[in-house]
């Protein structure tokens, strides 16, 4: 009888260990990490990590941050979070970093007619240094990039029609 009890306990222990090994061996991914990984660019020239910067946008057409400071060539990961409630087709938001010499008014004028490319005009594509996708309410997107190597002031805007003109803009200051 003693032998059968030992066999039963050994079998139960092995079964418990075996079942434990069938489950996931790592912690579940944080939803924010999953979203960031899913929306990040796959371009080999982009960093896989970087200093995390969270910027919020809302229905008042303002970014919560109008200045970002970075070192030349620093790896950055900018996450835009649309905290608004108005539908994307009438109040979408994005975060677009532009070259220092970009004519912002000309960009905004052409962006207004570029709905098919999420308001990034083809004629200014070479001026776009980094950009999130256009976001609807309660959406977020992360873009990973290297700060320009040349010190200076680089504008960022929301390219949705009319938003830059009412103040939805800021600067990446590279120093």
PyMOL commands that place a pseudoatom at each C-alpha (Angstrom):
pseudoatom trace, name=CA, resn=UNK, resi=1, chain=A, elem=C, hetatm=0, pos=[0.000, 0.000, 0.000]
pseudoatom trace, name=CA, resn=UNK, resi=2, chain=A, elem=C, hetatm=0, pos=[2.850, 2.343, 0.826]
pseudoatom trace, name=CA, resn=UNK, resi=3, chain=A, elem=C, hetatm=0, pos=[4.343, 1.698, -2.624]
pseudoatom trace, name=CA, resn=UNK, resi=4, chain=A, elem=C, hetatm=0, pos=[1.052, 2.592, -4.366]
pseudoatom trace, name=CA, resn=UNK, resi=5, chain=A, elem=C, hetatm=0, pos=[0.792, 5.877, -2.421]
pseudoatom trace, name=CA, resn=UNK, resi=6, chain=A, elem=C, hetatm=0, pos=[4.306, 6.868, -3.481]
pseudoatom trace, name=CA, resn=UNK, resi=7, chain=A, elem=C, hetatm=0, pos=[3.501, 6.009, -7.092]
pseudoatom trace, name=CA, resn=UNK, resi=8, chain=A, elem=C, hetatm=0, pos=[0.288, 8.045, -6.947]
pseudoatom trace, name=CA, resn=UNK, resi=9, chain=A, elem=C, hetatm=0, pos=[2.023, 11.085, -5.435]
pseudoatom trace, name=CA, resn=UNK, resi=10, chain=A, elem=C, hetatm=0, pos=[4.881, 10.853, -7.945]
pseudoatom trace, name=CA, resn=UNK, resi=11, chain=A, elem=C, hetatm=0, pos=[2.413, 10.621, -10.818]
pseudoatom trace, name=CA, resn=UNK, resi=12, chain=A, elem=C, hetatm=0, pos=[0.394, 13.576, -9.549]
pseudoatom trace, name=CA, resn=UNK, resi=13, chain=A, elem=C, hetatm=0, pos=[3.561, 15.635, -9.164]
pseudoatom trace, name=CA, resn=UNK, resi=14, chain=A, elem=C, hetatm=0, pos=[4.709, 14.813, -12.708]
pseudoatom trace, name=CA, resn=UNK, resi=15, chain=A, elem=C, hetatm=0, pos=[1.263, 15.632, -14.097]
pseudoatom trace, name=CA, resn=UNK, resi=16, chain=A, elem=C, hetatm=0, pos=[1.228, 18.988, -12.283]
pseudoatom trace, name=CA, resn=UNK, resi=17, chain=A, elem=C, hetatm=0, pos=[4.701, 19.853, -13.553]
pseudoatom trace, name=CA, resn=UNK, resi=18, chain=A, elem=C, hetatm=0, pos=[3.769, 18.802, -17.064]
pseudoatom trace, name=CA, resn=UNK, resi=19, chain=A, elem=C, hetatm=0, pos=[0.630, 20.928, -17.115]
pseudoatom trace, name=CA, resn=UNK, resi=20, chain=A, elem=C, hetatm=0, pos=[2.524, 23.909, -15.756]
pseudoatom trace, name=CA, resn=UNK, resi=21, chain=A, elem=C, hetatm=0, pos=[4.962, 23.625, -18.640]
pseudoatom trace, name=CA, resn=UNK, resi=22, chain=A, elem=C, hetatm=0, pos=[2.134, 23.781, -21.191]
pseudoatom trace, name=CA, resn=UNK, resi=23, chain=A, elem=C, hetatm=0, pos=[1.214, 27.363, -20.368]
pseudoatom trace, name=CA, resn=UNK, resi=24, chain=A, elem=C, hetatm=0, pos=[2.973, 30.508, -21.565]
pseudoatom trace, name=CA, resn=UNK, resi=25, chain=A, elem=C, hetatm=0, pos=[6.451, 30.882, -20.140]
pseudoatom trace, name=CA, resn=UNK, resi=26, chain=A, elem=C, hetatm=0, pos=[6.576, 34.668, -20.347]
pseudoatom trace, name=CA, resn=UNK, resi=27, chain=A, elem=C, hetatm=0, pos=[4.340, 37.334, -18.886]
pseudoatom trace, name=CA, resn=UNK, resi=28, chain=A, elem=C, hetatm=0, pos=[1.492, 38.567, -21.017]
pseudoatom trace, name=CA, resn=UNK, resi=29, chain=A, elem=C, hetatm=0, pos=[2.409, 41.595, -23.087]
pseudoatom trace, name=CA, resn=UNK, resi=30, chain=A, elem=C, hetatm=0, pos=[1.216, 44.955, -21.859]
pseudoatom trace, name=CA, resn=UNK, resi=31, chain=A, elem=C, hetatm=0, pos=[-1.449, 46.301, -24.285]
pseudoatom trace, name=CA, resn=UNK, resi=32, chain=A, elem=C, hetatm=0, pos=[0.496, 49.562, -24.708]
pseudoatom trace, name=CA, resn=UNK, resi=33, chain=A, elem=C, hetatm=0, pos=[3.650, 47.632, -25.626]
pseudoatom trace, name=CA, resn=UNK, resi=34, chain=A, elem=C, hetatm=0, pos=[1.698, 45.488, -28.073]
pseudoatom trace, name=CA, resn=UNK, resi=35, chain=A, elem=C, hetatm=0, pos=[0.145, 48.520, -29.737]
pseudoatom trace, name=CA, resn=UNK, resi=36, chain=A, elem=C, hetatm=0, pos=[3.508, 50.251, -29.990]
pseudoatom trace, name=CA, resn=UNK, resi=37, chain=A, elem=C, hetatm=0, pos=[5.151, 47.190, -31.515]
pseudoatom trace, name=CA, resn=UNK, resi=38, chain=A, elem=C, hetatm=0, pos=[2.316, 46.676, -33.971]
pseudoatom trace, name=CA, resn=UNK, resi=39, chain=A, elem=C, hetatm=0, pos=[2.379, 50.241, -35.237]
pseudoatom trace, name=CA, resn=UNK, resi=40, chain=A, elem=C, hetatm=0, pos=[6.085, 50.867, -35.320]
pseudoatom trace, name=CA, resn=UNK, resi=41, chain=A, elem=C, hetatm=0, pos=[7.855, 51.032, -38.627]
pseudoatom trace, name=CA, resn=UNK, resi=42, chain=A, elem=C, hetatm=0, pos=[9.773, 48.045, -39.938]
pseudoatom trace, name=CA, resn=UNK, resi=43, chain=A, elem=C, hetatm=0, pos=[12.320, 50.160, -41.794]
pseudoatom trace, name=CA, resn=UNK, resi=44, chain=A, elem=C, hetatm=0, pos=[15.836, 48.940, -40.987]
pseudoatom trace, name=CA, resn=UNK, resi=45, chain=A, elem=C, hetatm=0, pos=[16.980, 52.581, -40.642]
pseudoatom trace, name=CA, resn=UNK, resi=46, chain=A, elem=C, hetatm=0, pos=[14.650, 53.054, -37.673]
pseudoatom trace, name=CA, resn=UNK, resi=47, chain=A, elem=C, hetatm=0, pos=[15.784, 52.331, -34.112]
pseudoatom trace, name=CA, resn=UNK, resi=48, chain=A, elem=C, hetatm=0, pos=[14.228, 49.365, -32.336]
pseudoatom trace, name=CA, resn=UNK, resi=49, chain=A, elem=C, hetatm=0, pos=[14.035, 51.416, -29.144]
pseudoatom trace, name=CA, resn=UNK, resi=50, chain=A, elem=C, hetatm=0, pos=[14.521, 54.983, -28.063]
pseudoatom trace, name=CA, resn=UNK, resi=51, chain=A, elem=C, hetatm=0, pos=[13.648, 57.559, -25.443]
pseudoatom trace, name=CA, resn=UNK, resi=52, chain=A, elem=C, hetatm=0, pos=[9.898, 57.302, -25.021]
pseudoatom trace, name=CA, resn=UNK, resi=53, chain=A, elem=C, hetatm=0, pos=[7.904, 60.494, -25.480]
pseudoatom trace, name=CA, resn=UNK, resi=54, chain=A, elem=C, hetatm=0, pos=[4.115, 60.484, -25.083]
pseudoatom trace, name=CA, resn=UNK, resi=55, chain=A, elem=C, hetatm=0, pos=[2.134, 63.295, -26.674]
pseudoatom trace, name=CA, resn=UNK, resi=56, chain=A, elem=C, hetatm=0, pos=[-1.607, 63.658, -26.325]
pseudoatom trace, name=CA, resn=UNK, resi=57, chain=A, elem=C, hetatm=0, pos=[-4.039, 65.330, -28.702]
pseudoatom trace, name=CA, resn=UNK, resi=58, chain=A, elem=C, hetatm=0, pos=[-7.711, 66.063, -28.118]
pseudoatom trace, name=CA, resn=UNK, resi=59, chain=A, elem=C, hetatm=0, pos=[-10.783, 67.770, -29.522]
pseudoatom trace, name=CA, resn=UNK, resi=60, chain=A, elem=C, hetatm=0, pos=[-9.428, 71.254, -28.666]
pseudoatom trace, name=CA, resn=UNK, resi=61, chain=A, elem=C, hetatm=0, pos=[-6.828, 70.772, -31.437]
pseudoatom trace, name=CA, resn=UNK, resi=62, chain=A, elem=C, hetatm=0, pos=[-3.795, 71.103, -29.175]
pseudoatom trace, name=CA, resn=UNK, resi=63, chain=A, elem=C, hetatm=0, pos=[-0.809, 68.908, -28.396]
pseudoatom trace, name=CA, resn=UNK, resi=64, chain=A, elem=C, hetatm=0, pos=[0.009, 68.698, -24.686]
pseudoatom trace, name=CA, resn=UNK, resi=65, chain=A, elem=C, hetatm=0, pos=[3.692, 69.201, -25.511]
pseudoatom trace, name=CA, resn=UNK, resi=66, chain=A, elem=C, hetatm=0, pos=[4.991, 71.993, -27.738]
pseudoatom trace, name=CA, resn=UNK, resi=67, chain=A, elem=C, hetatm=0, pos=[8.721, 71.382, -27.278]
pseudoatom trace, name=CA, resn=UNK, resi=68, chain=A, elem=C, hetatm=0, pos=[10.817, 68.252, -27.336]
pseudoatom trace, name=CA, resn=UNK, resi=69, chain=A, elem=C, hetatm=0, pos=[14.551, 68.472, -26.685]
pseudoatom trace, name=CA, resn=UNK, resi=70, chain=A, elem=C, hetatm=0, pos=[16.914, 65.882, -28.151]
pseudoatom trace, name=CA, resn=UNK, resi=71, chain=A, elem=C, hetatm=0, pos=[20.574, 65.329, -28.817]
pseudoatom trace, name=CA, resn=UNK, resi=72, chain=A, elem=C, hetatm=0, pos=[21.770, 65.007, -32.432]
pseudoatom trace, name=CA, resn=UNK, resi=73, chain=A, elem=C, hetatm=0, pos=[21.158, 61.458, -33.646]
pseudoatom trace, name=CA, resn=UNK, resi=74, chain=A, elem=C, hetatm=0, pos=[19.310, 60.422, -30.464]
pseudoatom trace, name=CA, resn=UNK, resi=75, chain=A, elem=C, hetatm=0, pos=[16.896, 57.500, -30.847]
pseudoatom trace, name=CA, resn=UNK, resi=76, chain=A, elem=C, hetatm=0, pos=[13.336, 58.591, -30.057]
pseudoatom trace, name=CA, resn=UNK, resi=77, chain=A, elem=C, hetatm=0, pos=[10.001, 56.799, -29.817]
pseudoatom trace, name=CA, resn=UNK, resi=78, chain=A, elem=C, hetatm=0, pos=[7.125, 59.277, -30.024]
pseudoatom trace, name=CA, resn=UNK, resi=79, chain=A, elem=C, hetatm=0, pos=[3.681, 57.951, -29.153]
pseudoatom trace, name=CA, resn=UNK, resi=80, chain=A, elem=C, hetatm=0, pos=[0.696, 60.086, -30.099]
pseudoatom trace, name=CA, resn=UNK, resi=81, chain=A, elem=C, hetatm=0, pos=[-2.477, 59.392, -28.119]
pseudoatom trace, name=CA, resn=UNK, resi=82, chain=A, elem=C, hetatm=0, pos=[-5.753, 60.838, -29.406]
pseudoatom trace, name=CA, resn=UNK, resi=83, chain=A, elem=C, hetatm=0, pos=[-7.788, 61.467, -26.259]
pseudoatom trace, name=CA, resn=UNK, resi=84, chain=A, elem=C, hetatm=0, pos=[-10.614, 63.051, -28.237]
pseudoatom trace, name=CA, resn=UNK, resi=85, chain=A, elem=C, hetatm=0, pos=[-14.109, 61.723, -28.909]
pseudoatom trace, name=CA, resn=UNK, resi=86, chain=A, elem=C, hetatm=0, pos=[-14.972, 63.291, -32.281]
pseudoatom trace, name=CA, resn=UNK, resi=87, chain=A, elem=C, hetatm=0, pos=[-14.841, 60.828, -35.225]
pseudoatom trace, name=CA, resn=UNK, resi=88, chain=A, elem=C, hetatm=0, pos=[-11.639, 60.561, -37.255]
pseudoatom trace, name=CA, resn=UNK, resi=89, chain=A, elem=C, hetatm=0, pos=[-13.189, 61.864, -40.500]
pseudoatom trace, name=CA, resn=UNK, resi=90, chain=A, elem=C, hetatm=0, pos=[-13.902, 65.227, -38.871]
pseudoatom trace, name=CA, resn=UNK, resi=91, chain=A, elem=C, hetatm=0, pos=[-11.220, 65.437, -36.143]
pseudoatom trace, name=CA, resn=UNK, resi=92, chain=A, elem=C, hetatm=0, pos=[-8.370, 63.037, -36.878]
pseudoatom trace, name=CA, resn=UNK, resi=93, chain=A, elem=C, hetatm=0, pos=[-4.936, 63.732, -35.434]
pseudoatom trace, name=CA, resn=UNK, resi=94, chain=A, elem=C, hetatm=0, pos=[-1.406, 62.813, -36.441]
pseudoatom trace, name=CA, resn=UNK, resi=95, chain=A, elem=C, hetatm=0, pos=[2.098, 63.893, -35.473]
pseudoatom trace, name=CA, resn=UNK, resi=96, chain=A, elem=C, hetatm=0, pos=[4.318, 64.896, -38.394]
pseudoatom trace, name=CA, resn=UNK, resi=97, chain=A, elem=C, hetatm=0, pos=[7.950, 65.966, -37.904]
pseudoatom trace, name=CA, resn=UNK, resi=98, chain=A, elem=C, hetatm=0, pos=[9.223, 68.125, -40.752]
pseudoatom trace, name=CA, resn=UNK, resi=99, chain=A, elem=C, hetatm=0, pos=[12.584, 69.332, -41.998]
pseudoatom trace, name=CA, resn=UNK, resi=100, chain=A, elem=C, hetatm=0, pos=[13.697, 72.651, -40.514]
pseudoatom trace, name=CA, resn=UNK, resi=101, chain=A, elem=C, hetatm=0, pos=[13.357, 74.488, -43.831]
pseudoatom trace, name=CA, resn=UNK, resi=102, chain=A, elem=C, hetatm=0, pos=[9.772, 73.369, -44.562]
pseudoatom trace, name=CA, resn=UNK, resi=103, chain=A, elem=C, hetatm=0, pos=[7.294, 76.080, -45.564]
pseudoatom trace, name=CA, resn=UNK, resi=104, chain=A, elem=C, hetatm=0, pos=[4.583, 75.199, -43.038]
pseudoatom trace, name=CA, resn=UNK, resi=105, chain=A, elem=C, hetatm=0, pos=[1.836, 77.238, -44.692]
pseudoatom trace, name=CA, resn=UNK, resi=106, chain=A, elem=C, hetatm=0, pos=[2.505, 75.645, -48.082]
pseudoatom trace, name=CA, resn=UNK, resi=107, chain=A, elem=C, hetatm=0, pos=[2.581, 72.192, -46.462]
pseudoatom trace, name=CA, resn=UNK, resi=108, chain=A, elem=C, hetatm=0, pos=[-0.735, 72.822, -44.675]
pseudoatom trace, name=CA, resn=UNK, resi=109, chain=A, elem=C, hetatm=0, pos=[-2.339, 74.180, -47.841]
pseudoatom trace, name=CA, resn=UNK, resi=110, chain=A, elem=C, hetatm=0, pos=[-1.413, 71.079, -49.847]
pseudoatom trace, name=CA, resn=UNK, resi=111, chain=A, elem=C, hetatm=0, pos=[-2.205, 68.747, -46.939]
pseudoatom trace, name=CA, resn=UNK, resi=112, chain=A, elem=C, hetatm=0, pos=[-5.819, 69.959, -46.980]
pseudoatom trace, name=CA, resn=UNK, resi=113, chain=A, elem=C, hetatm=0, pos=[-6.330, 68.252, -50.349]
pseudoatom trace, name=CA, resn=UNK, resi=114, chain=A, elem=C, hetatm=0, pos=[-4.372, 65.069, -49.559]
pseudoatom trace, name=CA, resn=UNK, resi=115, chain=A, elem=C, hetatm=0, pos=[-7.010, 63.001, -47.732]
pseudoatom trace, name=CA, resn=UNK, resi=116, chain=A, elem=C, hetatm=0, pos=[-6.008, 59.902, -49.711]
pseudoatom trace, name=CA, resn=UNK, resi=117, chain=A, elem=C, hetatm=0, pos=[-2.542, 59.957, -48.144]
pseudoatom trace, name=CA, resn=UNK, resi=118, chain=A, elem=C, hetatm=0, pos=[-3.693, 60.870, -44.610]
pseudoatom trace, name=CA, resn=UNK, resi=119, chain=A, elem=C, hetatm=0, pos=[-2.991, 64.530, -45.337]
pseudoatom trace, name=CA, resn=UNK, resi=120, chain=A, elem=C, hetatm=0, pos=[0.699, 64.055, -46.136]
pseudoatom trace, name=CA, resn=UNK, resi=121, chain=A, elem=C, hetatm=0, pos=[1.088, 65.748, -49.539]
pseudoatom trace, name=CA, resn=UNK, resi=122, chain=A, elem=C, hetatm=0, pos=[3.216, 63.820, -52.035]
pseudoatom trace, name=CA, resn=UNK, resi=123, chain=A, elem=C, hetatm=0, pos=[5.052, 67.005, -53.016]
pseudoatom trace, name=CA, resn=UNK, resi=124, chain=A, elem=C, hetatm=0, pos=[6.347, 67.332, -49.421]
pseudoatom trace, name=CA, resn=UNK, resi=125, chain=A, elem=C, hetatm=0, pos=[7.152, 63.684, -48.779]
pseudoatom trace, name=CA, resn=UNK, resi=126, chain=A, elem=C, hetatm=0, pos=[10.899, 64.425, -48.763]
pseudoatom trace, name=CA, resn=UNK, resi=127, chain=A, elem=C, hetatm=0, pos=[10.350, 67.005, -45.977]
pseudoatom trace, name=CA, resn=UNK, resi=128, chain=A, elem=C, hetatm=0, pos=[8.682, 64.486, -43.629]
pseudoatom trace, name=CA, resn=UNK, resi=129, chain=A, elem=C, hetatm=0, pos=[11.243, 63.148, -41.139]
pseudoatom trace, name=CA, resn=UNK, resi=130, chain=A, elem=C, hetatm=0, pos=[8.806, 61.034, -39.095]
pseudoatom trace, name=CA, resn=UNK, resi=131, chain=A, elem=C, hetatm=0, pos=[5.040, 60.670, -38.819]
pseudoatom trace, name=CA, resn=UNK, resi=132, chain=A, elem=C, hetatm=0, pos=[2.402, 58.690, -36.988]
pseudoatom trace, name=CA, resn=UNK, resi=133, chain=A, elem=C, hetatm=0, pos=[-0.647, 57.408, -38.766]
pseudoatom trace, name=CA, resn=UNK, resi=134, chain=A, elem=C, hetatm=0, pos=[-3.830, 59.481, -38.704]
pseudoatom trace, name=CA, resn=UNK, resi=135, chain=A, elem=C, hetatm=0, pos=[-5.708, 58.594, -35.511]
pseudoatom trace, name=CA, resn=UNK, resi=136, chain=A, elem=C, hetatm=0, pos=[-9.347, 58.465, -34.559]
pseudoatom trace, name=CA, resn=UNK, resi=137, chain=A, elem=C, hetatm=0, pos=[-10.665, 58.853, -31.011]
pseudoatom trace, name=CA, resn=UNK, resi=138, chain=A, elem=C, hetatm=0, pos=[-8.952, 56.758, -28.320]
pseudoatom trace, name=CA, resn=UNK, resi=139, chain=A, elem=C, hetatm=0, pos=[-6.312, 55.470, -30.776]
pseudoatom trace, name=CA, resn=UNK, resi=140, chain=A, elem=C, hetatm=0, pos=[-2.542, 55.728, -30.444]
pseudoatom trace, name=CA, resn=UNK, resi=141, chain=A, elem=C, hetatm=0, pos=[0.467, 55.183, -32.668]
pseudoatom trace, name=CA, resn=UNK, resi=142, chain=A, elem=C, hetatm=0, pos=[4.213, 55.141, -32.096]
pseudoatom trace, name=CA, resn=UNK, resi=143, chain=A, elem=C, hetatm=0, pos=[6.885, 56.245, -34.529]
pseudoatom trace, name=CA, resn=UNK, resi=144, chain=A, elem=C, hetatm=0, pos=[10.546, 55.449, -33.896]
pseudoatom trace, name=CA, resn=UNK, resi=145, chain=A, elem=C, hetatm=0, pos=[13.262, 57.554, -35.491]
pseudoatom trace, name=CA, resn=UNK, resi=146, chain=A, elem=C, hetatm=0, pos=[16.607, 59.206, -34.960]
pseudoatom trace, name=CA, resn=UNK, resi=147, chain=A, elem=C, hetatm=0, pos=[16.694, 62.931, -34.237]
pseudoatom trace, name=CA, resn=UNK, resi=148, chain=A, elem=C, hetatm=0, pos=[18.407, 64.860, -37.032]
pseudoatom trace, name=CA, resn=UNK, resi=149, chain=A, elem=C, hetatm=0, pos=[22.182, 64.999, -36.688]
pseudoatom trace, name=CA, resn=UNK, resi=150, chain=A, elem=C, hetatm=0, pos=[22.237, 68.728, -37.411]
pseudoatom trace, name=CA, resn=UNK, resi=151, chain=A, elem=C, hetatm=0, pos=[21.345, 70.915, -34.412]
pseudoatom trace, name=CA, resn=UNK, resi=152, chain=A, elem=C, hetatm=0, pos=[18.335, 73.126, -35.013]
pseudoatom trace, name=CA, resn=UNK, resi=153, chain=A, elem=C, hetatm=0, pos=[14.596, 73.573, -34.613]
pseudoatom trace, name=CA, resn=UNK, resi=154, chain=A, elem=C, hetatm=0, pos=[12.416, 71.071, -36.450]
pseudoatom trace, name=CA, resn=UNK, resi=155, chain=A, elem=C, hetatm=0, pos=[8.673, 71.753, -36.568]
pseudoatom trace, name=CA, resn=UNK, resi=156, chain=A, elem=C, hetatm=0, pos=[6.062, 69.117, -35.852]
pseudoatom trace, name=CA, resn=UNK, resi=157, chain=A, elem=C, hetatm=0, pos=[2.411, 69.570, -36.680]
pseudoatom trace, name=CA, resn=UNK, resi=158, chain=A, elem=C, hetatm=0, pos=[-0.923, 67.847, -36.966]
pseudoatom trace, name=CA, resn=UNK, resi=159, chain=A, elem=C, hetatm=0, pos=[-1.476, 67.679, -40.724]
pseudoatom trace, name=CA, resn=UNK, resi=160, chain=A, elem=C, hetatm=0, pos=[-5.279, 67.307, -40.498]
pseudoatom trace, name=CA, resn=UNK, resi=161, chain=A, elem=C, hetatm=0, pos=[-6.845, 70.308, -42.303]
pseudoatom trace, name=CA, resn=UNK, resi=162, chain=A, elem=C, hetatm=0, pos=[-6.950, 73.450, -40.173]
pseudoatom trace, name=CA, resn=UNK, resi=163, chain=A, elem=C, hetatm=0, pos=[-5.289, 71.979, -37.103]
pseudoatom trace, name=CA, resn=UNK, resi=164, chain=A, elem=C, hetatm=0, pos=[-1.817, 73.470, -37.564]
pseudoatom trace, name=CA, resn=UNK, resi=165, chain=A, elem=C, hetatm=0, pos=[-3.339, 76.882, -38.250]
pseudoatom trace, name=CA, resn=UNK, resi=166, chain=A, elem=C, hetatm=0, pos=[-5.105, 76.921, -34.855]
pseudoatom trace, name=CA, resn=UNK, resi=167, chain=A, elem=C, hetatm=0, pos=[-1.950, 75.986, -32.980]
pseudoatom trace, name=CA, resn=UNK, resi=168, chain=A, elem=C, hetatm=0, pos=[-1.558, 72.217, -33.188]
pseudoatom trace, name=CA, resn=UNK, resi=169, chain=A, elem=C, hetatm=0, pos=[2.193, 72.378, -33.612]
pseudoatom trace, name=CA, resn=UNK, resi=170, chain=A, elem=C, hetatm=0, pos=[5.472, 72.323, -31.742]
pseudoatom trace, name=CA, resn=UNK, resi=171, chain=A, elem=C, hetatm=0, pos=[9.219, 71.961, -32.216]
pseudoatom trace, name=CA, resn=UNK, resi=172, chain=A, elem=C, hetatm=0, pos=[11.830, 69.279, -31.830]
pseudoatom trace, name=CA, resn=UNK, resi=173, chain=A, elem=C, hetatm=0, pos=[14.866, 71.210, -30.632]
pseudoatom trace, name=CA, resn=UNK, resi=174, chain=A, elem=C, hetatm=0, pos=[18.078, 69.370, -31.424]
pseudoatom trace, name=CA, resn=UNK, resi=175, chain=A, elem=C, hetatm=0, pos=[21.062, 70.621, -29.400]
for i in range(1, 175): cmd.bond("trace and resi %d" % i, "trace and resi %d" % (i + 1))
show_as sticks, trace
zoom trace
